[in-house]
Amino acid sequence: MNPPSHSTVRPSALNVLRRAAPLRAGGMTRHLALIAVASTLGACAKQDLGDELDRARSWTATTRLGAERREAGATNRAVTRQLVDRASAARAQTEQSMTRLAHTDSERAVARGVLDSLRQGILQLQGVAQ
């Protein structure tokens, strides 16, 4: 069955993940990675701070997984650089959204912490992309 043409998942991002996911017996790791990242790539009609925090946390996990896969030799530099670019773009977009959505000092503190974690994940990924 072909996916609908109005799918919210970007095929190019999935291709990066398909190449990055390890090929193991049963493909369970690959499927879990695809499901985790595909869920973060979907566009949300309603934005709230919780959604943005979840999105940033998911990208953080994705960058760390990408760095681990690169260190293990499961991905090449080009794939890793694409992931760096996409994660950086997601961080910029998420930062703008969080600035707009975080209203209290505690919300802003949580948002800063999550964005700092994502920044660290991107730096880790950049380090192994060399």
C-alpha positions, 0 to 999 in steps of 0.5 A: 500500500502506497503512503498518501501523498499528503503524508507529514513524514519527509521521505528524505529524512527517513532515507537518512534513518534507514541508512543509519539504522543497523541491520540486525536479525529481525530488523527490530532496532531498525524499526524502532529507530524509524518509528521513533524518528518518524513520529518526530518528523510529523507536523503538528497542527496544534503547537504547545510547549509540551509538544515542542519539548518532546520534539527537542528531546526526540531530536536529542536522542536521534543525534546521540544515536546517530553519533553512536552509529557513526562511531560504530561505522554503521553510517558514512560522513555524508549521512551524518552531516545530513543528520547534523543539518536536519537536527540543527534546523530542528533546533532553530525552529524549536527554539523559536517556538519555545520562545513563543510558547514558554511563558513562565520562568520555570517553563523557560528554564525547562526549555533552556535545559532541553535545548542545551541537551540538543545542542550537546547532541548536535556537537557530539554528532558534529564531532564524529562527522569529521 
